[in-house]
Amino acid sequence: SSHDVAGELSAGVGATTSAPAGVCQDGDANACSGHGHCSNGTCVCHVKYEGETCSTPTCLNACSNQGECFNGTCYCFDNFAGEDCSSVACDSDCHGNGRCN
């Protein structure tokens, strides 16, 4: 069967096209969601971004495996606190009667 490439090209005149997820065009300034660059058809993400198209913000230290990352922010599990959930947190700060360990 023959493939009508000329028909496809003429139909796309003046239109912008996007590559399938995970594929980019080298040299395309808009590739990789603006958070990386394209190298040999693959997005190489800047620090703080990940994913096939560098569109997912990462969290500091992956939330120290003590929380969940959502849109670049750590949501710490119970008894953990801090930007990366690396600090131990005690209920009601020990009610002012001790030190949290």
All heavy atoms as an XYZ file, in Angstrom:
693
protein
N       0.841     -1.178      0.000
C       0.000      0.000      0.000
C       0.876      1.227      0.000
O       1.931      1.250      0.605
C      -0.944     -0.011      1.191
O      -0.243      0.278      2.363
N       0.428      2.260     -0.714
C       1.224      3.477     -0.776
C       0.761      4.435      0.310
O      -0.383      4.409      0.740
C       1.107      4.119     -2.162
O      -0.217      4.571     -2.349
N       1.658      5.296      0.712
C       1.398      6.262      1.777
C       1.451      7.646      1.168
O       2.429      8.012      0.535
C       2.457      6.093      2.879
C       2.172      6.899      4.101
N       1.224      6.525      5.007
C       2.709      8.052      4.563
C       1.194      7.406      5.988
N       2.086      8.355      5.728
N       0.425      8.471      1.340
C       0.330      9.787      0.725
C       0.992     10.846      1.606
O       0.332     11.586      2.327
C      -1.134     10.141      0.480
C      -1.288     11.449     -0.283
O      -0.267     11.991     -0.765
O      -2.433     11.919     -0.394
N       2.328     10.895      1.562
C       3.079     11.859      2.362
C       2.801     13.272      1.883
O       2.632     14.190      2.677
C       4.601     11.552      2.313
C       5.394     12.629      3.011
C       4.870     10.197      2.923
N       2.733     13.498      0.572
C       2.490     14.835      0.045
C       1.164     15.385      0.550
O       1.053     16.555      0.907
C       2.512     14.812     -1.477
N       0.126     14.548      0.603
C      -1.170     14.983      1.108
C      -1.104     15.365      2.573
O      -1.692     16.344      2.998
N      -0.356     14.596      3.372
C      -0.205     14.906      4.787
C       0.543     16.215      4.968
O       0.198     17.034      5.807
C       0.540     13.784      5.504
C      -0.293     12.540      5.696
C       0.480     11.437      6.399
O       1.565     11.708      6.931
O      -0.012     10.302      6.409
N       1.602     16.420      4.187
C       2.386     17.638      4.313
C       1.574     18.858      3.922
O       1.606     19.868      4.607
C       3.654     17.544      3.449
C       4.697     16.552      3.934
C       5.840     16.475      2.933
C       5.228     16.934      5.298
N       0.823     18.766      2.834
C       0.058     19.933      2.404
C      -1.054     20.245      3.396
O      -1.400     21.399      3.603
C      -0.515     19.725      0.999
O      -1.439     18.662      0.993
N      -1.608     19.233      4.028
C      -2.666     19.455      5.015
C      -2.114     20.162      6.244
O      -2.827     20.855      6.949
C      -3.304     18.130      5.418
N      -0.823     20.011      6.502
C      -0.232     20.593      7.705
C       0.468     21.913      7.470
O       1.100     22.441      8.362
N       0.363     22.487      6.274
C       1.034     23.743      5.983
C       0.525     24.821      6.931
O      -0.674     25.025      7.085
C       0.816     24.151      4.509
C       1.339     25.560      4.271
C       1.490     23.167      3.595
N       1.450     25.514      7.573
C       1.095     26.589      8.486
C       0.693     26.118      9.868
O       0.489     26.922     10.758
N       0.562     24.839     10.067
C       0.171     24.314     11.374
C       1.413     23.849     12.121
O       2.378     23.416     11.521
C      -0.793     23.143     11.203
N       1.367     23.974     13.421
C       2.462     23.443     14.218
C       2.100     22.033     14.641
O       0.936     21.730     14.886
C       2.721     24.311     15.466
O       1.522     24.396     16.218
C       3.189     25.696     15.072
N       3.085     21.196     14.705
C       2.852     19.823     15.129
C       3.694     19.549     16.356
O       4.714     20.189     16.581
C       3.223     18.825     14.017
O       4.602     19.018     13.677
C       2.360     19.031     12.786
N       3.254     18.598     17.130
C       4.042     18.204     18.294
C       4.388     16.736     18.159
O       3.633     15.961     17.601
C       3.265     18.465     19.587
O       2.059     17.746     19.585
N       5.542     16.407     18.672
C       6.004     15.023     18.626
C       5.286     14.230     19.706
O       4.777     14.794     20.668
C       7.508     14.989     18.852
N       5.215     12.921     19.554
C       4.618     12.093     20.607
C       5.354     12.284     21.930
O       6.500     12.721     21.954
C       4.820     10.666     20.080
C       5.065     10.811     18.622
C       5.696     12.154     18.437
N       4.669     11.989     23.034
C       5.273     12.132     24.362
C       6.609     11.426     24.428
O       6.765     10.313     23.946
C       4.328     11.576     25.426
N       7.582     12.089     25.021
C       8.891     11.504     25.183
C       9.801     11.697     23.989
O      10.948     11.312     24.014
N       9.281     12.306     22.939
C      10.075     12.548     21.746
C      10.086     14.048     21.485
O       9.068     14.709     21.604
C       9.485     11.811     20.523
C      10.282     12.103     19.280
C       9.420     10.315     20.782
N      11.237     14.584     21.148
C      11.348     16.007     20.871
C      12.239     16.207     19.657
O      12.878     15.275     19.191
C      11.909     16.742     22.082
S      13.497     16.080     22.666
N      12.256     17.416     19.169
C      13.094     17.753     18.020
C      14.294     18.550     18.507
O      14.125     19.587     19.150
C      12.295     18.593     17.016
C      11.097     17.886     16.426
C      11.501     16.727     15.535
O      12.483     16.803     14.809
N      10.750     15.640     15.604
N      15.491     18.068     18.214
C      16.699     18.790     18.606
C      16.631     20.216     18.078
O      16.226     20.450     16.944
C      17.942     18.094     18.062
C      18.221     16.761     18.746
O      17.414     16.354     19.593
O      19.248     16.143     18.424
N      16.992     21.174     18.915
C      17.010     22.571     18.517
C      15.692     23.287     18.719
O      15.626     24.503     18.565
N      14.631     22.596     19.077
C      13.338     23.224     19.298
C      13.351     23.935     20.650
O      13.450     23.303     21.700
C      12.221     22.175     19.261
C      10.833     22.753     19.483
O      10.704     23.979     19.701
O       9.866     21.964     19.435
N      13.254     25.250     20.619
C      13.322     26.051     21.850
C      12.154     25.762     22.790
O      12.246     26.000     23.988
C      13.356     27.533     21.503
N      11.049     25.247     22.267
C       9.889     24.965     23.101
C       9.811     23.501     23.539
O       8.844     23.098     24.159
C       8.608     25.331     22.345
C       8.534     26.812     22.079
O       8.836     27.612     22.941
N       8.160     27.174     20.866
N      10.807     22.740     23.182
C      10.800     21.320     23.533
C      10.948     21.144     25.044
O      11.425     22.021     25.747
C      11.941     20.600     22.822
N      10.524     20.045     25.520
C      10.727     19.627     26.910
C      10.083     20.592     27.906
O      10.629     20.865     28.973
C      12.206     19.430     27.196
S      12.999     18.312     26.023
N       8.928     21.107     27.557
C       8.114     21.958     28.436
C       8.848     23.193     28.942
O       8.463     23.785     29.940
C       7.614     21.142     29.639
O       6.919     20.006     29.200
N       9.937     23.570     28.289
C      10.705     24.726     28.729
C      11.554     24.450     29.958
O      12.142     25.357     30.528
N      11.633     23.172     30.363
C      12.386     22.799     31.570
C      13.498     21.805     31.255
O      13.862     20.987     32.097
C      11.451     22.200     32.622
C      10.350     23.104     33.028
N      10.554     24.283     33.715
C       9.019     23.031     32.820
C       9.392     24.872     33.916
N       8.442     24.138     33.384
N      14.023     21.874     30.045
C      15.091     20.973     29.647
C      15.463     21.245     28.205
O      15.023     22.224     27.615
N      16.281     20.373     27.655
C      16.648     20.493     26.250
C      16.568     19.122     25.588
O      16.603     18.096     26.264
C      18.041     21.112     26.085
C      19.148     20.212     26.558
N      19.548     20.168     27.876
C      19.921     19.322     25.890
C      20.534     19.283     28.000
N      20.778     18.757     26.809
N      16.460     19.163     24.294
C      16.329     17.932     23.532
C      17.698     17.463     23.061
O      18.476     18.244     22.519
C      15.410     18.186     22.335
S      14.996     16.680     21.454
N      17.990     16.214     23.278
C      19.245     15.620     22.832
C      18.931     14.284     22.174
O      18.431     13.369     22.835
C      20.191     15.427     24.019
O      21.383     14.792     23.600
N      19.175     14.210     20.887
C      18.917     12.990     20.120
C      17.487     12.487     20.294
O      17.244     11.299     20.445
C      19.915     11.896     20.500
C      21.333     12.276     20.155
O      21.601     12.815     19.083
N      22.257     12.020     21.075
N      16.527     13.417     20.320
C      15.121     13.043     20.384
C      14.601     12.726     21.771
O      13.468     12.308     21.926
N      15.426     12.943     22.798
C      15.021     12.660     24.177
C      15.213     13.902     25.026
O      16.240     14.578     24.909
C      15.869     11.510     24.766
O      15.691     10.361     23.954
C      15.453     11.185     26.183
N      14.246     14.208     25.878
C      14.364     15.364     26.770
C      15.364     15.082     27.885
O      15.320     14.030     28.529
C      13.009     15.702     27.383
S      11.868     16.487     26.234
N      16.252     16.040     28.109
C      17.182     16.019     29.233
C      16.723     17.159     30.137
O      16.834     18.326     29.774
C      18.639     16.220     28.764
C      19.581     16.241     29.954
C      19.035     15.146     27.763
N      16.185     16.808     31.293
C      15.524     17.780     32.162
C      16.507     18.580     33.007
O      17.548     18.071     33.428
C      14.549     17.072     33.102
S      13.290     16.108     32.236
N      16.121     19.843     33.274
C      16.850     20.671     34.219
C      16.612     20.116     35.621
O      15.658     19.366     35.858
C      16.345     22.112     34.186
C      16.581     22.802     32.885
N      15.812     23.849     32.463
C      17.497     22.608     31.905
C      16.239     24.275     31.298
N      17.259     23.530     30.922
N      17.469     20.536     36.560
C      17.290     20.167     37.957
C      15.898     20.633     38.389
O      15.430     21.682     37.948
C      18.383     20.837     38.821
C      18.133     20.603     40.302
C      19.751     20.317     38.430
N      15.229     19.883     39.201
C      13.897     20.141     39.751
C      12.759     19.748     38.808
O      11.610     20.010     39.098
C      13.734     21.589     40.197
C      14.660     21.982     41.335
C      14.312     23.342     41.861
C      15.248     23.698     43.018
N      14.883     24.949     43.641
N      13.084     19.092     37.659
C      12.028     18.608     36.757
C      12.375     17.210     36.288
O      13.546     16.840     36.184
C      11.847     19.543     35.559
C      11.194     20.826     35.966
C      11.953     21.917     36.353
C       9.807     20.936     36.021
C      11.352     23.089     36.773
C       9.200     22.103     36.442
C       9.982     23.178     36.810
O       9.382     24.330     37.234
N      11.340     16.419     35.991
C      11.526     15.068     35.494
C      10.368     14.703     34.577
O       9.457     15.492     34.363
C      11.619     14.077     36.657
C      10.338     13.965     37.470
C      10.479     13.053     38.678
O      11.577     12.528     38.926
O       9.473     12.870     39.385
N      10.410     13.503     34.049
C       9.364     13.013     33.166
C       9.808     13.041     31.714
O      10.820     13.644     31.372
N       9.044     12.363     30.872
C       9.398     12.264     29.456
C       9.513     13.623     28.799
O      10.325     13.821     27.905
C       8.363     11.429     28.709
C       8.424      9.961     29.020
C       7.426      9.161     28.198
O       6.385      9.709     27.780
O       7.703      7.986     27.974
N       8.697     14.584     29.222
C       8.722     15.915     28.625
C       9.132     16.987     29.642
O       8.902     18.179     29.418
C       7.338     16.275     28.041
O       6.374     16.249     29.088
C       6.937     15.316     26.932
N       9.759     16.589     30.737
C      10.251     17.506     31.782
C       9.138     18.393     32.337
O       9.367     19.527     32.732
C      11.386     18.368     31.251
S      12.798     17.443     30.620
N       7.939     17.875     32.408
C       6.816     18.681     32.859
C       6.448     18.443     34.320
O       5.558     19.113     34.848
C       5.591     18.410     31.978
O       5.222     17.050     32.053
N       7.139     17.522     34.988
C       6.797     17.190     36.371
C       7.830     17.781     37.329
O       9.000     17.393     37.292
C       6.745     15.655     36.554
O       5.850     15.108     35.597
C       6.309     15.291     37.959
N       7.413     18.723     38.198
C       8.351     19.255     39.192
C       8.737     18.164     40.193
O       7.902     17.348     40.575
C       7.563     20.358     39.895
C       6.392     20.642     39.038
C       6.111     19.374     38.277
N       9.990     18.146     40.582
C      10.447     17.189     41.590
C      10.487     17.871     42.955
O      10.391     19.087     43.061
C      11.855     16.656     41.260
O      12.771     17.757     41.215
C      11.872     15.920     39.934
N      10.651     17.084     43.984
C      10.740     17.593     45.349
C      12.154     17.430     45.888
O      12.865     16.495     45.508
C       9.754     16.853     46.254
S       8.043     17.296     45.934
N      12.519     18.324     46.784
C      13.817     18.289     47.429
C      14.052     16.934     48.082
O      13.210     16.454     48.857
C      13.901     19.405     48.473
C      15.210     19.546     49.236
C      16.347     19.912     48.276
C      15.068     20.624     50.299
N      15.147     16.294     47.750
C      15.555     15.008     48.326
C      14.470     13.938     48.257
O      14.412     13.055     49.108
C      16.008     15.175     49.775
C      17.223     16.052     49.895
O      18.084     16.052     49.025
N      17.288     16.835     50.953
N      13.588     14.040     47.257
C      12.489     13.071     47.092
C      11.705     12.907     48.394
O      11.257     11.816     48.746
C      13.008     11.734     46.583
N      11.557     14.019     49.118
C      10.821     14.053     50.401
C      11.420     13.083     51.423
O      10.735     12.642     52.350
C       9.337     13.774     50.198
S       8.532     14.939     49.073
N      12.700     12.773     51.253
C      13.424     11.895     52.188
C      12.720     10.564     52.391
O      12.891      9.915     53.427
C      13.628     12.593     53.540
O      14.284     13.833     53.357
N      11.899     10.150     51.433
C      11.100      8.921     51.538
C      10.197      8.927     52.763
O       9.823      7.885     53.277
C      11.994      7.671     51.526
C      12.688      7.508     50.204
O      12.087      7.720     49.151
N      13.952      7.153     50.234
N       9.881     10.140     53.246
C       9.037     10.277     54.433
C       7.849     11.186     54.135
O       7.290     11.795     55.038
C       9.874     10.817     55.601
C      10.990      9.852     55.944
C      12.000     10.392     56.938
O      12.417      9.625     57.779
N      12.407     11.624     56.853
N       7.486     11.237     52.859
C       6.361     12.051     52.439
C       6.086     11.798     50.970
O       6.771     10.999     50.323
N       5.075     12.485     50.446
C       4.708     12.345     49.044
C       4.931     13.673     48.347
O       4.638     14.731     48.901
C       3.240     11.930     48.932
C       2.986     10.632     49.648
C       2.108      9.694     48.868
O       1.654     10.057     47.774
O       1.876      8.597     49.379
N       5.435     13.598     47.128
C       5.691     14.786     46.331
C       4.506     15.041     45.418
O       4.050     14.149     44.708
C       6.953     14.567     45.499
S       7.392     15.989     44.469
N       3.991     16.273     45.445
C       2.933     16.663     44.539
C       3.239     18.055     44.017
O       3.337     19.007     44.785
C       1.563     16.654     45.237
C       0.446     17.072     44.331
C      -0.025     16.215     43.348
C      -0.103     18.334     44.437
C      -1.038     16.602     42.502
C      -1.123     18.728     43.594
C      -1.585     17.861     42.616
N       3.427     18.143     42.708
C       3.668     19.412     42.035
C       4.814     20.206     42.661
O       4.751     21.419     42.814
C       2.380     20.237     42.013
C       2.338     21.186     40.841
O       3.020     20.979     39.840
N       1.546     22.217     40.947
N       5.875     19.496     43.048
C       7.066     20.146     43.579
C       7.046     20.438     45.063
O       7.974     21.038     45.594
N       6.000     20.018     45.767
C       5.891     20.262     47.204
C       5.774     18.935     47.940
O       5.017     18.067     47.537
C       4.644     21.120     47.520
O       4.763     22.360     46.837
C       4.505     21.380     49.009
N       6.538     18.800     49.040
C       6.451     17.600     49.868
C       5.283     17.716     50.835
O       5.093     18.748     51.480
C       7.730     17.424     50.696
S       9.155     16.866     49.763
N       4.519     16.652     50.911
C       3.467     16.511     51.917
C       3.917     15.375     52.817
O       3.868     14.214     52.423
C       2.116     16.246     51.252
C       1.660     17.460     50.468
C       2.023     17.625     49.145
C       0.922     18.453     51.092
C       1.645     18.761     48.432
C       0.530     19.596     50.394
C       0.897     19.738     49.068
O       0.532     20.869     48.369
N       4.393     15.752     54.000
C       5.047     14.802     54.897
C       4.065     13.856     55.576
O       2.941     14.239     55.903
C       5.824     15.561     55.970
S       7.050     16.705     55.294
N       4.547     12.622     55.794
C       3.792     11.653     56.561
C       3.759     12.116     58.011
O       4.557     12.960     58.436
C       4.436     10.260     56.468
C       4.491      9.695     55.070
C       5.604      8.976     54.670
C       3.463      9.874     54.157
C       5.675      8.435     53.396
C       3.518      9.343     52.884
C       4.632      8.618     52.499
N       2.841     11.521     58.799
C       2.754     11.857     60.223
C       4.116     11.722     60.873
O       4.884     10.803     60.575
C       1.760     10.932     60.932
C       0.314     11.237     60.546
O       0.050     12.322     59.987
O      -0.540     10.371     60.796
N       4.407     12.615     61.779
C       5.636     12.651     62.575
C       6.865     13.105     61.801
O       7.981     12.958     62.290
C       5.908     11.313     63.272
C       4.790     10.930     64.218
O       4.257     11.795     64.921
N       4.408      9.677     64.227
N       6.674     13.668     60.602
C       7.786     14.233     59.842
C       7.408     15.625     59.362
O       6.239     15.925     59.135
C       8.160     13.343     58.650
C       8.693     12.011     59.073
C       7.871     10.897     59.097
C      10.014     11.876     59.486
C       8.355      9.669     59.504
C      10.499     10.653     59.903
C       9.676      9.544     59.912
N       8.424     16.500     59.255
C       8.175     17.885     58.866
C       9.375     18.416     58.093
O      10.390     17.737     57.947
C       7.922     18.737     60.108
N       9.247     19.621     57.618
C      10.318     20.292     56.896
C      10.082     20.266     55.396
O       9.222     19.539     54.899
N      10.841     21.100     54.688
C      10.686     21.214     53.243
C      10.849     19.871     52.542
O      10.193     19.586     51.553
C      11.699     22.224     52.693
C      11.553     22.486     51.221
C      12.559     23.489     50.689
O      13.429     23.960     51.450
O      12.469     23.793     49.492
N      11.729     19.015     53.094
C      11.960     17.697     52.492
C      11.575     16.552     53.426
O      11.991     15.417     53.239
C      13.415     17.558     52.057
C      14.395     17.563     53.216
O      13.990     17.845     54.369
O      15.578     17.279     52.981
N      10.766     16.845     54.447
C      10.275     15.844     55.407
C      11.396     15.143     56.163
O      11.224     14.027     56.644
C       9.381     14.807     54.708
S       7.967     15.503     53.845
N      12.529     15.805     56.306
C      13.667     15.164     56.970
C      13.707     15.400     58.475
O      14.509     14.797     59.182
C      14.982     15.657     56.355
O      15.129     17.051     56.539
N      12.830     16.256     58.979
C      12.804     16.536     60.415
C      11.719     15.720     61.096
O      10.637     15.524     60.548
C      12.515     18.025     60.668
O      13.500     18.832     60.072
N      12.021     15.274     62.311
C      11.029     14.553     63.104
C      10.102     15.590     63.734
O      10.548     16.618     64.233
C      11.718     13.709     64.203
C      10.693     13.041     65.101
C      12.634     12.679     63.575
N       8.826     15.316     63.691
C       7.837     16.221     64.291
C       7.053     15.442     65.338
O       6.711     14.287     65.131
C       6.894     16.741     63.217
N       6.791     16.076     66.443
C       6.032     15.431     67.508
C       4.661     16.084     67.625
O       4.515     17.284     67.372
C       6.774     15.555     68.835
S       8.338     14.651     68.843
N       3.675     15.289     68.016
C       2.322     15.806     68.191
C       2.332     16.992     69.133
O       2.901     16.926     70.230
C       1.392     14.725     68.749
C       1.104     13.634     67.732
O       1.245     13.906     66.512
O       0.755     12.525     68.152
N       1.718     18.069     68.692
C       1.563     19.291     69.507
C       2.877     19.740     70.126
O       2.898     20.300     71.226
C       0.514     19.073     70.598
O      -0.719     18.719     70.021
N       3.986     19.477     69.426
C       5.322     19.876     69.889
C       5.559     19.456     71.345
O       6.057     20.211     72.165
C       5.515     21.377     69.701
C       6.977     21.781     69.762
O       7.848     20.942     69.438
O       7.253     22.935     70.149
N       5.140     18.241     71.656
C       5.303     17.636     72.989
C       4.590     18.449     74.070
O       4.945     18.382     75.246
C       6.780     17.459     73.341
S       7.672     16.386     72.177
N       3.621     19.219     73.668
C       2.836     20.043     74.603
C       3.716     20.953     75.451
O       3.353     21.311     76.573
C       1.936     19.174     75.499
C       1.029     18.309     74.713
N      -0.128     18.786     74.109
C       1.077     16.981     74.387
C      -0.724     17.794     73.473
N      -0.011     16.695     73.616
N       4.894     21.293     74.915
C       5.810     22.179     75.651
C       6.458     21.530     76.853
O       7.066     22.190     77.683
N       6.375     20.174     76.955
C       6.887     19.483     78.126
C       8.044     18.549     77.816
O       8.305     17.630     78.573
C       5.758     18.654     78.772
C       4.653     19.531     79.317
O       4.937     20.558     79.939
N       3.414     19.141     79.062
N       8.708     18.773     76.716
C       9.823     17.891     76.400
C      10.439     18.259     75.079
O      10.187     19.329     74.532
N      11.283     17.370     74.614
C      11.993     17.590     73.366
C      11.641     16.485     72.389
O      11.591     15.302     72.758
C      13.507     17.605     73.627
C      14.312     17.964     72.420
C      15.766     18.049     72.747
N      16.244     16.703     73.062
C      17.497     16.396     73.295
N      18.412     17.311     73.299
N      17.839     15.141     73.548
N      11.404     16.866     71.176
C      11.039     15.902     70.139
C      12.283     15.228     69.581
O      13.244     15.879     69.207
C      10.294     16.627     69.024
S       9.601     15.554     67.794
N      12.306     13.896     69.583
C      13.437     13.126     69.053
C      12.977     12.238     67.931
O      12.035     11.585     67.969
C      14.079     12.255     70.127
C      14.794     13.092     71.178
O      15.436     14.067     70.830
N      14.649     12.714     72.418
